[in-house]
Structures are given as structure tokens and as C-alpha cells.
């Protein structure tokens, strides 16, 4: 009797298990038929812009509307508010960055080696950052410290957590750095992982992260020593089989390379794709990718666009996005995935301005407090007035490639190195990528007064901390330097990089001239005298350029080198000696048909 009761009980239990299994199987079957929507929130080229970078025009300027209305944008506390709002709409959300998260940053981040940016991004909820070229500004060891944490080995400005409300020592990134195409030449291993696989409702998504292969040409050589940068498309295509073997059949590429569109950046244009990125590096890369790539999130060019570009087969169009820079815009992407196959069914990206007037968004108070605490530490340095200007010094180039801000920087570098014993320089050249901002006439939030220039503003213009180097070049080498400004000369200049030149130096170049023969040698003059190809001249550049940065390879041949002041110190000294500084009438460089 007892045995029958036990048998009966066992039968009931087995029946219950059978019913439960069938029920769960039915639920799983139903679940497998429901597509999974993954939300990806993307930024790029943040450059440590913890505070608002200002405003974004609502529409492009036109002759009928030369000064269009603007909207205040950005600020990391507001970005965090937008992300929190998007996560409420879909718990299957991941937050990514397509490089240049740090480097070329404002003083509030740069003075502390960008630790504040990493700490704020941890609290914002960033999941992945694909390295960009600026992540390498301070070299491999410093970049590894950004991931792993710990205090800077020599700078006492590091590890300020006890004063700003973050852990001590510096906590390091809680998100993953990715560098699929960056190899340590000593170990032959990747500097950082190539990809991350994230799982959403049993669906796996692979995120491949990488930077542009030309990184060594646009970073100080010491920043990339011992590293190899591989081809982007070949790297991506080689990783896809690995991701498939691991069950990730939805493929997202985060790449720090991009393109441009021929329209002014404005809120009304951030989702356009005029020109279809024709002739751009990112289009060339995408055209070589496997059809298994579902989404490309790009950066580097500081543009906002929302495009569809063909992959290798030309029959598959993939979304290619970019979100401007410095936190002005974020990309809100809904990726719909077949739960049964794991393949992407649809991708819906939209670029969204980080509008600081949006009442539906609540800025993150914790992050704002951390930023405010860093600001309090830096303000005595940043708010110090170093000189004055009579009008805006713009970094916008004229058609010849000359800008008022670039001219002033070149003049400052010549002034710092022209005296005997300090270089005996007769000319200074400044690379356009090193001029990061305008100097505006109107007073900033520091309330320094209209026309006054603070150290913080000047630092934002030149945030790299390069030193000046004076060297001897022949007149022929100076001509070669000028030719190396233009695309294709010597076969590796990817686009025109026209240098700012100091007062007294002038030359002409022809728009229709062939590569490596655009400059008229007889037009190259110093203080009115034609440069003699066989004579020696003392030339000043920054330390980045001195070693061949930006593909100015001839500078690596310069002799009798003499190190000088930091570029920011030279600019400050120039303002102190020459204020008020006025924007000059551009005319040192002449562009011919």
C-alpha cells in the first residue's frame, strides 16, 4: 500500500514536470518568434567636453538668414539624462563611443589626465569605447592606465578623487576599450580586445571596435611607438567568422574613421547624407566589408550624418552613422533582431541633438557635482586673464587655407624662438589639426569681460601640450614641406593640410597644379626675399610635427634641433606682449587657379 502511494506520488511529480516543461517549451517557442529590439546609443569624438560646448545652429546660415537661431547643447550631465530617458524606453540598451573619448580635451579634463572624463562616463553607463587616434596622445602606458586605473606616475594633479567625490586611486574605466587593429609589436597581441559580445534576451550581438590605420601619421610618434595599426576592412572581415562561431550573428562595427557631407552642421542637417560620403575614407572601408556587417558607427571627422552605404557585394546597404562631436549630438539606434536566427531584420538610426532646453530630460546631478568639483580645482588657473583681442580670432580657413587663429599661433611661436640662443628662427609653421577652437570676443562664463582672453580659452585652442622645436632646413626642404601639405604628396597625404605660417613668410600655390608640384618656388619668400633652395634657414614647428606628424616627413630630416617652450606658454607670452591682438588681413598664402 505504501509502495503504491509512493509510486502514485512519483507519477504526479513526473506529470507536473512534464506539464511544466511543455509550458516552458511553449513559452520559449512563442518567445523565439518575437523579434528582439536592441537600442544602441552612440557618441563619438567627445574629447573630454564635460561642460556644454555651446550651441548648435537650428538651420544652416544663408544669405537670407546669416545668423540663424541656435540651441544650447551638450554637457555630460545632460547626455547622461538623455541616456537614462532612452533606457526607460528599452531595457535592452547599450551605450557606445566611436573613439576620441579623451585627448584634445578642455583644461577641466586635460589638467587631470582625463580622469574626470573616464569617471563621468562610468557613471553615465558607457559600455564600450573603440579607441581613436587621440586615445594615443600620451602613449600606450597612459592609455592602459585609463582602462586599468591607478595614479599617474609623475603628475600630482592625478588622483584628485578625495576632492571631487570619486575613489582614490583613480578607478579606471568600467567600460571596455576595443582596438581590433592595434597590435603590440613586442608581444604580437592586441593592445585591447577586438570585440565584445553582448546578449539581449538570448540574442547575441558582436561589437567590433577599431581606429583608423593612419593613426601613426596623426599622433606624436612617441605615442604609438611599439604599436602596429592594421587595415580596417581586412581586420573586420577576419573577425566575423569568430563572432559567428560564438553565436553572435548581429554585427556592429565601431570605427574611428569617417567622412564629410557638403552641408553646414545644424540640427536640421544632422540626419542628412548629402553626397553619400563619396570619396571619403569611411565609404572606401564600408565598400570592402562583408554583407554580414549590420551597422557601422563612425567618427573622427566631427560630422553628423545618417547614411546607407553598400558593402562589398554592392547589394547590401548598411547604416553608417556619426554624431558630430563634443557631445552635441547622440545617435539613437533601434536594431531589430530575429530571435530565432539571430540575424538583424532592421536598423533604424536617428541623430538627436542633446538639447539643454528639453524639459523631458533630467540632467544627472551626481555627474554634474563631479564636474563642478573638478571645475573648482581648475578655475584659478583657467580664469586667469593672459591678454586681450579686438575681435574673433577664427580658426576657419579662407580658400587659400589661412586662418586668423592659425596666423596668431604661428606668430607666437616665431616670437618665442627668433632671438639668438632661443632658436634664431626666421619662420614658424603650425599644423591645422592643432588649432582646436576659435578665440571669441564676447565674455565667457568666467565673466572675464569682452575681449579678454583667459588661459583656459587659450588652452582650449591648443590643448596638446606640445613643445616648440627649432631646426635647420634648406630652402629646398622648405619647398618640399609646402608640397607635402597637399593630398597625394608624397603618396600618403590623405587630404590637404595647409599650414599656418608666421608673419613675413609668403607663397603661392595652384589649385590645378599636380601633386607635389603645386607651389611656385619663386613665390616662397621670407621678409620679401625669395628663399634660396641651397641656403639654410631656421624653422620652428611643434614637437608633433618635428618628428614627421601629419605626414610632414621632411621635418624629420631637420638638423641642429633646439627644444623650446611649450606651445601654450608661447601663446600666453605673445598675448602678454602684444595685446590687444587683432585678427589680421589674411594674405600670407595666395591660392591661384
N, C-alpha and C positions, 0 to 999 in steps of 0.2 A: 504494500500500500504506500509506504514511504517512498519507495523507488519510483512508483508511478507519479507521485506528486512532484518529485524532483525532475523526472522526465518531462512532465507537463510544464513545469516552470521553465525548463531549458527551452522547450518548444516555443513558449510565449516570448522568451527573450530573443530567440533567433528570429521569430516573426517580426518583433519590434525592430530589430536591427535591419531586417530585410526591408521593412516599410520605410525606415529612416534613410537607408541607403538609396532606395528608389526615389524618395522625396528629394534628397540632396542631389541625386543624379539629374532629376528633372529640373531642379533649380539651376544647376550648373549648365544644363543643356540650354535652358532659356537664357541664362546669362551669356553663354557663348554666342548667341545670336544678336546680342545688343552691342553695337559699336561703342568703343571707349573713346571719349573725348579728353585729350590731354591739352592743358593750357600751358604754353611756354611764354614767359615774359622775358624780353631780351633788351639789353642795353649794349652799347659799345663806346669806346673812346671816352670813358668817364673822366680820366685824367685827374682824379682826386678832387673833383669840383664839389666839395662838401656843401658849400653855400650856393645859392642861386647864381647862375652865370649872367643873369639879367633878363632880357626879354627876347621874344621871337616875334617877328612880323606876322601879322594875320594874313596878309597877302603880299606878293612882290611889289616893289616900288615901280611906278610907271610915270611917264611924263604928266599924265593927268592926276596922279596921286603919288607925288615924290616922297611923301612922308606918311606911309600907311600906319594904321593903328597897330599896337603891339600888345602882347600878353606876357605877363611875368611868368617865368617858367623855372623848373629845376629846383635844386636843393635836395640833399639826400633824405631829409626827413619827409619831404613831400613824395619823393619816389617810393619810399617805404610805405607811405599812406596809400598810394595807388596800388602797390603790390598787395597789400593787405586786403584792399577792396576787391581786387580780382580773385584772390584766393577764396573769398567768401562765395564767389560765383561758381567755383570749381575746385574741390579739394585736390584734384589731380593736377596740381600746378607745380612747375619748376621754374626757377629764375636763373638766367644765364647771362654771361658777359662775353662779347666777342673781342676782348683784348684791349690793351692800353687802359686798364683799370687804374693803374698807377703810372708814375713817371710824367714829366712835364706838368707838374701839379702846382697849384697856388701855394703860397707860403704856409697857410694854415695846415696843409698836409705835408708839404715838402720839408719843412724845418724838422719834422719828426719822422723823416724817412717813410712817410706814407702809412705809418702805423694806424693813424686815425681813420684812414680810408678803409683799411682792412677790418678794423674793429667795427666800424659802422656797417660795412657790408655783411659781416657776421650777423648783426642784429636785424638787418633788413631781410635776411633769408636767402642771400645769394647761394646757389648750389654749385655752379661751375664757372670758371673763367678760363677761356682759351688765351694763352699768352699772346701779347702783341709785341711789337718792336720795343716800345718804351718800358716794358717789364724788365728789359735787359740793360737799362741805363746805368745801373750801379753794379752790374756784373752778376755772374752766376751765384756766387755765395750769398749775396744780399737777396736775390730772388728766392733762393731756397729758404732763407730766414723768413721771408714773407709767408711762406707756406707753413714752416715748422714752428715759428715763434722764437722768442729769446731776444735779448737786448743787442743793439748794435755794438760791435766790438770796441769802437773808439769814441763815438759821439754821445756826449752826456745828454743831448736832447731826446735820446731814445728812452723808451720805457717810462713814460710820464703817467702811467695808469693811476697812481695814487692821487694825482691832482685832477684827473679828468673823469674818474669813475669807471676804470676798466682794470682788468687783472694786471699784476706785476709778477714776473716779467711779461713782456708783450706776448699775447696769446697765440698769434699766428692765425692764418686763415682756417676757418672751419669749413670752407668750401674747397673744392678741388681745382688746382691748376692743371690744365691739359697742354701738352706740347708734342703732338704726334710726329712732327717733322723736325724736332730738335734733338740731336744726338750728342752725348758727351764723347768726344773723340778718344779719351783715355780708357773708358770702360766699354764703349760701343753700345751703351744703354741709353734709352730715352731719358732726358732730364726730368720729365714728368710723365705720368701715364698718357697713353694715346687716346683713350676713350673712357667713358663712364657708361654703364648700363643702368637705367632706372626702370623700375617696374610699377605699373599702374593697373590695378585690377587684373593681375595676371598677364598683362601685356608688357613686353619688354621693348624699351626704346634705347637705341645706342646713340650717344653723343660723341662725335669725334671733334677734337679741338686742336687747332694749329695756327701758326703765324705765317706771314709771307716769307718766301725763301730768300728775298732780298734783304732781310733784316741786317746782315753784317754790313751792308753798304750804307745804312742809315742810322747806325748805332756806333758810339765810340768803340773803336777796335778792342779796347781793354774790356768792354762789356760783354763781348762774345768770344773771348779767347777760349780755346779748347772746346768750342761747340761747332757742330755742323748743322746746316739748315737745308733740308731736303725738299725736292719738288712737291708742291702741294697736291696736285691731282693724282700723281702716282702714289703718294702716301695714303690718300683717302681710299682710292680703289683697292689697294692692297689690304686694307683693314676690314673691308666689308665682309669677306668670307669668314673672318674671325668672329665678327658680330653675329652673323647668321648661325654659325656653329654654336654660339652661346644662346641662341633663341631670340636675339634682337633683330627683328626684320623691319623695323621702322628706323630709318637712319637720318639723323640730323647732323649737319656739319656747322661748326662754329669756327669761322676763319677770319683772321685779322688781315684781310685784304679786301679791296673794294673797287668801286667805280664812281663816276660822277654823272649827274644829269644836267642838261643845259638850261636849268631854270633856277631862279633865286630861291634859297631856302626860306620857306614861310609855312605857316600852319596849313594854308590851302594847298601846298605842293608836296607835303611830306609823304603822301601816298602815290605820287606820280612816278612814272618811269619813262619820261620823255627821252628819246634817243636809245632806249632799250639797252643802256650801258655799252653801246657799241664802242669797240676799240679799247675797252677797259681791261685791266688785269683779271678782275673777278669773272668777267664773261669768258675770257680765254680759259680760265680754270674750269668753270662750270661746263663749258662745251666739251671738256675731256672726261667728265665724271660718268660713272656707271649710272644706268637708269634706276638702280636700287636706292640712290640718294633721294630723299623725300623733301628735304628742306635745307636751305643754305642761309645761315645768319652771318652777315658780313660786317666789316668795319673799315677802319684805317683812313678813309677819305673824309670823314666828318660830314657825310651827306646823309640825308634821309631819302630812301626810295623803297618802292614795293613793286618788284618785277617778277616776271615769269621768263625764265631763260632755258633754252634747250640744253639737254645733256648730250652725251656722246652719240647716241643713236639719232638725234635730232627729232625723234618722235615723242620724246618725253619732256614735258615742261616742268621745271621745278621752281618753287617760290624762292626768290633771293631778296632778302630784306636788309635794311640798315636803318639805324635810329639816330641820325645826326651825331651829336657829341655832347659831352659835359652834362649829361642828364636832362637835356631839354626835352627829349622825346623818348618814349619806350615803345617797343613793338609787342602788341598783344596778339598772340597766335593761338588759334584753336586747331589742333591736329586730330582728325577723326580716324580711328584705327579699327579695322575689322578684328573683333575679339577672337575669331576662330583661326584666321590665317596670320594675324599679327602684322599685316601689311596696312599701309596708310591708304585710306579711302579719299580723304580730302584735307586740304590745308587752307586755312582762312586767316591770313595775317592782316593787321591794321596798325599803322603807326599812330600813336596817341600823344599829343603834347602833354607834358607834365605841368598842367595849368594850376598855378598857385591861387587862383581865384575860385576854383571849383569847390563849392560848399558841400558837395557829397563826399569829399576826401578829408580824412583826419590825419594831419601830419604826425609822425612818430615822435612823441615827446622825449622818450629816452635817448633816441639818437640825436635829437636837437640839443639836449643837455650836454652830451659828449662833445658835439661840435662847438657849442658855446664855451665849454671849458678849455678846449684847445685854442679857441679864438682869444680867450682871456690871457693865455700864456704868450701868444704871439703878438698881441696888439702893441705893446711898447716898441717892438721892432717894426712891425708893419705900418704903423700910423705915423712914423717919423717922416717929416717933410724933407725932401732932398733937393727940391728945386721947383721951377715953375715953367709953364708953357703958355703961349699966346693963342693956341688953337689946337684942335685934334691932331695928334701925330698918328696917322693911319698906317696900318701895315698892308693895305690894299694896293696892289701894284697897278701902275699905268700900263699901257700897251707895250712899252719897252721893257717892262719888268722891274721898274723902280718904284720904291715907296718912301714916303716921308719918314716913317718909323725906322725902316732899314737904313736910310741915309744917316740918321742921327746916331744909330748904334755904330755904324762904320766910322763916323767922325769921332765918336767917343773912344773907339779902340785905337785909332790913329793918334789921338791926343795923348793916350796913355803910354804909347810906345815910340813916339817920334824923337824924344830927347836922347842925347848922347848918353850911353850907359843903360838906357831903358829899351833899346832896340834899334834906334836910328831909322825907324820905319818911314817910308815915303808914301805908302798906300796900305789900306786895310780893306779886307773883303769879308762880308757876312752872309752866311747861307740863309735862304728864305725860310727853311723849316725851323730855324732857331728863333724866329720872330713870332711870338705866340699870341700877341694881343695888341690892340691899339692903346695909346695913352689918351684918355678923354679929357676934355677941358672942364666939364662940369664936376662939381664936388662929388666924392663917393660917400658911402655910408659912414666913413670915418670922420666926415664933416671937416675936412682939411681946408675947404674953401675952393671956389672955382679957380682953375688954372694951376693950383698947387699939385705937385707930384709927390706921392708917398713912396717909401721904399717898397711897400707891399705891391703897389701898382707897377713899379719898375721891375720887381721880381717876377710878376705875372707875365711881363713881356719877355723876359729872359730867365726861365726857371731852371736851366740845366746845370748851372754852377760850373761852366767851362772856364778854363784859364786861357789867357792870351799867349800865343806863340808867335815870335817874330823870326823869320828865316830869310835866307838869301835865295832868290830866284833870278834866272836870266830873263831878259826881255822875251826870248823865245818861249820860255816856260810860262811867262805871264800870258802870252797869246794862247798857248796850249790850255791854260787854266780857263780862259774865257771860252774857248771852243768846247771844253768839257761841260759847260753849262747846258748844252743843248741835246735834245733827245737823240740817242743813237751814237753819240761820240763819247768815248771810243767803244762803241758797240754795246755799252751796258748802262748808259744813262736812260732810265725808263721814261722820263719826261723832262721838259725844260725846268731847270733850277737856276734862275738868274740871280746872281749875287748882287747884294748891295755894295756900293763902292764909296770910299771916302771922298771928301771934297778935294778937288784938284785932279782927280782921275776921271778920264772920259774915254768913250769909244763908241763905235757904230757897229751894228750887226744887221744882217739882211734876213728878212723873214723867208725869202725864197732861196737863200743860199743852201748849198748841200751840206750834209752832216760833216762836221769837222772843218768846214770852210765857210762859216757864216760871218766871221769877224774880219773887218778890214784892218790889216796890220798897221797901215799908215794913220789910222784914226785913233790908235791907242796912245794916249798922251798922259803925262804927269806934269801938272802945272804948266800946260801948254806945249811942252816939248815931247816930240814923238819918241816912244820907247824904242831903244836900240836893242835888237834881238841878241846881240853879243855882250851887252853890258849887264852888270849885276845890280839888283835892286833889293832893298829890304822891305819885306812884305809881312803884314800881321794878319793872322786868322785866329779863330778859336781852336782849342785843343781837339775838338771833334773833327774839324776839317783838316787839321795839321797832319793827321795820320791817314788821310785819304777818304774821310767820311763823305757821304753823299756822292760817291764816285768821282770826287776831285782827286784823281790818283796822282796827278803831277805834284801835288803838295807833299807827298811822301818823299819826294826827291830833294826837297829844300834842305839847304845846308846852313851851318853856323846858327843853330837854333838857340833862342833865348826865351825862357819862360817868363811870363809876366803876371799881372794882376788877374783876379777873377773878372769875368765879363761884367758881372753886376756891380762890382766895385768901380770899374772903369766908367760905366754909365752914370753911377752916382757922382763920381768926381767931375764928370763932364757937366752934369746939371748944376753942380755947385759953382763951377767956374763960368758958366755961360748963360745962366738963367736971367730973364726968361728966354726959353728956346722956342723958335718959331718954325713951323713947317716950311721947308724950303721949296722954291720953284723947281720942280723936277726937271732935269735936263742933263744929268751926268751920262746917261745911257740914251743913245738915239737908235730907234728902230727904223730901218729902211725897208722899202717894199721888197 
